[in-house]
């Protein structure tokens, strides 16, 4: 049994019902809107975040409609944020497939993202749990704030790990934290268990983003972005930040600032990528990623079912071992 099978096993039947709910939630009587929504549904991935909601819920209780609808709400919020992010980043591809704005256009992408966001709030309300509605709403704020902070960092002349983690906690880790927390909240778990679930999700999300950032240093068509693509957008991530602070090399710092201001040439970026790899940036990021993996597993209580523990362990190992 591979990692994905181990992850899904405890919620196998519930996941099938969730997929049906996801498909029916993204429909419209308007032909154009329905066509775009169908395109988005066809691009949907492994449903890893809804699986996390359901695994945590099953660790502390029984999966019911409230769990399913909050899982759907979070997945729709995530989907809407990706549609909007591709417009902001002017991205033509996501994970090896054409982005919505590349197939249609920016105006339609923004409007469809808004429609999905409204649908997200509808399903949060269906839970009838104000705490879950607040959790989803706060997550929407965090995701947007993460984007704003990241854009403001483009003019920052410092290379701070603290700033880097501040962004990824909001842009990526917040979503995993909300998924885990909402699963616990939806089944009425104790406050300490809710807190630990959120911490598990946050640590998992940080590891997930570090892995994504490592991908930027390698050319892989399956991922849908060439080497240095993040840097073409002015983003300096953990491998680069580590090397810049380790060396404090004036000429390398100048190239890094040119990358941030999006003035660097492709050759400069490729040379920068090589230097970061040669100076141990990837190994450092990989080590930090594994530290967050261990932190995540440490907060899981000892009394949860073994199959759930195995699934959550396989989940985070899948995140750090994945190839795309």
C-alpha positions in Angstrom: 0.0 0.0 0.0 1.5 3.3 -1.0 1.4 6.6 1.0 -1.7 7.9 -0.7 -3.6 4.7 0.0 -2.6 4.8 3.6 -3.6 8.4 3.9 -7.1 7.8 2.4 -7.8 4.5 4.0 -9.5 5.7 7.2 -11.8 8.1 5.3 -12.1 6.2 2.0 -15.9 6.1 1.9 -16.3 9.6 3.3 -14.0 10.9 0.6 -16.1 9.5 -2.2 -19.2 11.3 -0.8 -17.1 14.5 -0.5 -16.1 14.3 -4.1 -19.7 14.2 -5.2 -20.5 17.2 -3.0 -17.6 19.1 -4.5 -18.7 18.4 -8.1 -22.3 19.4 -7.4 -21.3 22.6 -5.6 -19.6 24.0 -8.7 -22.4 24.2 -11.2 -24.3 27.1 -12.8 -27.2 27.6 -15.2 -25.1 30.1 -17.1 -23.3 28.2 -19.9 -20.1 30.2 -19.8 -19.7 30.1 -16.0 -20.6 26.4 -16.0 -18.0 25.8 -18.6 -15.3 27.5 -16.6 -16.3 25.7 -13.4 -16.1 22.4 -15.3 -12.6 23.3 -16.3 -11.7 24.0 -12.7 -13.3 20.8 -11.5 -11.3 18.8 -14.1 -8.1 20.3 -12.7 -8.8 19.5 -9.1 -6.1 17.4 -7.4 -6.0 14.8 -4.7 -8.2 16.7 -2.3 -5.5 16.6 0.3 -6.9 19.4 2.5 -10.4 18.0 2.7 -8.8 14.6 3.6 -6.9 16.4 6.4 -10.2 17.8 7.7 -11.8 14.4 7.7 -8.8 12.6 9.2 -8.7 15.0 12.2 -12.5 14.9 12.6 -12.4 11.1 12.7 -9.5 11.2 15.2 -11.8 13.0 17.7 -15.4 12.1 16.6 -17.7 11.1 13.8 -17.7 12.6 10.3 -21.1 14.2 9.6 -22.6 16.9 7.3 -20.9 19.7 9.3 -17.5 18.1 8.7 -18.2 17.6 5.0 -19.5 21.2 4.4 -16.6 22.9 6.2 -14.2 20.7 4.3 -15.9 21.8 1.1 -15.8 25.5 2.2 -12.1 25.3 2.8 -11.4 23.6 -0.5 -13.5 26.2 -2.4 -11.7 29.0 -0.6 -8.4 27.4 -1.6 -9.6 27.0 -5.2 -10.7 30.6 -5.4 -7.4 31.8 -4.0 -5.5 29.9 -6.6 -7.6 31.4 -9.4 -7.0 34.9 -8.1 -3.3 34.2 -7.4 -2.7 33.2 -11.0 -4.1 36.5 -12.1 -1.9 38.4 -9.6 1.2 36.5 -10.6 0.3 36.5 -14.4 0.8 32.8 -14.4 0.0 30.7 -17.5 0.4 27.3 -15.8 -0.4 25.7 -12.5 1.0 22.2 -11.7 1.6 21.5 -15.4 -1.8 22.6 -16.6 -3.0 25.9 -18.1 -4.3 28.3 -15.6 -7.9 29.6 -15.8 -6.7 33.1 -16.8 -4.6 31.6 -19.6 -7.6 29.6 -21.1 -10.1 32.4 -20.6 -9.0 35.9 -19.4 -8.2 37.9 -16.3 -11.7 39.5 -16.0 -13.5 36.2 -16.1 -10.9 34.6 -13.8 -11.5 37.3 -11.1 -15.3 37.0 -11.4 -15.2 33.2 -11.3 -12.9 33.3 -8.3 -15.4 35.6 -6.6 -18.3 33.2 -7.4 -16.4 30.3 -5.9 -15.6 32.4 -2.8 -19.3 33.2 -2.3 -20.0 29.5 -2.7 -17.4 28.8 0.0 -19.2 31.1 2.4 -22.5 29.5 1.6 -21.2 26.1 2.7 -19.6 27.4 5.8 -23.0 28.8 6.8 -24.7 25.4 6.1 -22.7 24.0 9.0 -24.7 26.2 11.4 -21.6 26.6 13.5 -20.5 30.2 14.0 -17.1 29.1 15.1 -16.5 27.4 11.8 -17.8 30.4 9.8 -15.4 32.6 11.7 -12.5 30.2 11.1 -13.2 30.2 7.3 -13.5 34.0 7.3 -10.3 34.5 9.2 -8.5 32.1 6.8 -9.7 34.3 3.8 -8.1 37.3 5.5 -4.9 35.5 6.3 -4.5 34.3 2.7 -5.0 37.8 1.3 -2.7 39.3 3.9 0.0 36.9 3.0 -0.2 38.0 -0.6 0.0 41.7 0.4 3.0 41.1 2.7 4.8 39.1 -0.1 4.2 42.0 -2.5 5.4 44.5 0.0 8.6 42.4 0.6 9.6 43.0 -3.0 11.0 46.4 -1.9 12.7 45.0 1.2 16.5 45.2 1.2 16.9 42.7 4.0 17.0 38.9 3.6 15.1 37.7 6.6 14.0 34.2 7.5 11.5 35.7 9.9 9.8 37.6 7.0 9.9 34.5 4.9 8.1 32.4 7.5 5.7 35.3 8.2 4.5 35.1 4.6 4.3 31.3 4.3 2.4 31.0 7.6 -0.3 33.1 6.1 -0.1 32.0 2.4 0.1 28.3 2.9 0.4 27.1 6.5 -2.8 28.9 7.5 -4.8 26.8 5.1 -3.5 23.5 6.5 -3.9 24.8 10.1 -7.5 25.8 9.3 -8.2 22.4 7.8 -7.0 20.5 10.8 -8.6 22.9 13.3 -11.9 22.9 11.6 -12.0 19.1 11.6 -11.5 19.1 15.4 -14.0 22.0 15.9 -16.7 20.4 13.8 -16.8 17.2 16.0 -16.7 19.1 19.3 -13.1 18.1 20.3 -11.6 19.5 23.5 -9.9 22.8 23.3 -6.4 21.3 23.8 -7.1 18.9 21.0 -8.3 21.7 18.7 -5.2 23.7 19.5 -2.9 20.8 18.8 -4.7 20.0 15.6 -4.1 23.6 14.4 -0.4 23.3 15.3 -0.1 20.0 13.4 -1.7 21.7 10.3 0.6 24.7 10.6 3.8 22.6 10.8 2.6 20.5 8.0 1.8 23.5 5.8 5.2 25.1 6.5 6.9 21.8 5.4 4.6 21.8 2.3 5.7 25.3 1.2 9.4 24.7 1.8 9.1 21.6 -0.5 7.4 23.8 -3.1 10.2 26.4 -2.8 12.8 23.7 -3.3 11.1 22.7 -6.5 11.9 26.2 -7.9 15.6 25.2 -8.1 14.9 22.4 -10.5 13.4 22.2 -14.0 10.4 19.9 -14.0 7.6 20.0 -16.5 5.4 18.0 -14.2 5.4 20.9 -11.7 4.5 23.4 -14.4 7.3 25.9 -13.8 10.8 26.1 -15.1 13.9 26.7 -12.8 13.8 30.1 -11.1 10.2 30.8 -11.9 9.5 32.2 -8.4 12.5 34.4 -8.8 11.2 35.7 -12.1 8.3 37.0 -10.0 10.6 38.6 -7.5 10.4 35.9 -4.8 13.4 34.9 -2.7 12.7 31.8 -0.7 14.4 29.8 2.1 17.4 28.3 0.1 18.4 31.7 -1.2 17.8 33.5 2.1 20.0 31.1 3.9 22.9 31.4 1.4 22.6 35.2 1.3 22.9 35.5 5.1 25.6 32.8 5.3 27.9 34.5 2.7 26.9 38.2 3.0 28.5 38.6 -0.4 28.0 42.1 -1.8 27.8 41.1 -5.5 25.4 38.2 -4.7 23.3 40.5 -2.6 23.1 42.9 -5.5 21.8 40.2 -7.8 19.3 39.2 -5.2 18.0 42.7 -5.0 17.7 42.8 -8.8 15.7 39.6 -8.6 13.4 41.2 -6.0 12.8 44.2 -8.2 12.2 41.9 -11.2 15.1 43.5 -13.1 17.4 40.4 -13.2 17.9 38.6 -16.5 17.2 34.9 -17.0 21.0 34.2 -17.1 21.5 36.1 -13.8 18.8 34.0 -12.2 20.2 30.8 -13.4 23.6 31.7 -12.2 22.1 32.7 -8.8 20.3 29.4 -8.6 23.5 27.5 -9.2 25.3 29.5 -6.5 22.6 28.8 -4.0 22.7 25.1 -4.8 26.5 25.0 -4.6 26.5 26.8 -1.2 24.1 24.3 0.5 20.9 26.2 0.2 18.8 23.1 -0.8 20.3 21.0 2.0 19.5 23.6 4.5 15.9 24.0 3.4 15.5 20.2 3.3 16.8 20.0 6.9 14.4 22.7 8.1 11.5 21.0 6.3 12.2 17.7 8.1 12.4 19.6 11.4 8.9 20.8 10.8 7.8 17.3 9.9 9.0 16.1 13.3 7.4 19.0 15.1 4.1 18.2 13.5 4.1 14.6 14.6 5.2 15.5 18.1 1.9 17.4 18.8 -0.3 14.4 17.9 -1.8 13.0 21.1 -0.9 9.4 21.9 -4.5 8.3 22.3 -5.7 8.7 18.7 -6.5 5.6 16.6 -3.4 3.9 15.1 -4.8 4.0 11.6 -5.4 7.7 11.9 -1.9 8.2 13.2 -0.5 6.1 10.4 -2.5 8.1 7.9 -1.3 11.5 9.3 2.3 10.3 9.3 2.0 9.1 5.7 0.4 12.5 4.9 3.3 14.6 6.0 5.8 12.1 4.6 4.0 12.3 1.3 4.2 16.1 1.4 8.0 16.1 1.9 8.7 13.2 -0.5 6.4 14.3 -3.4 7.9 14.9 -6.8 5.5 17.7 -7.8 
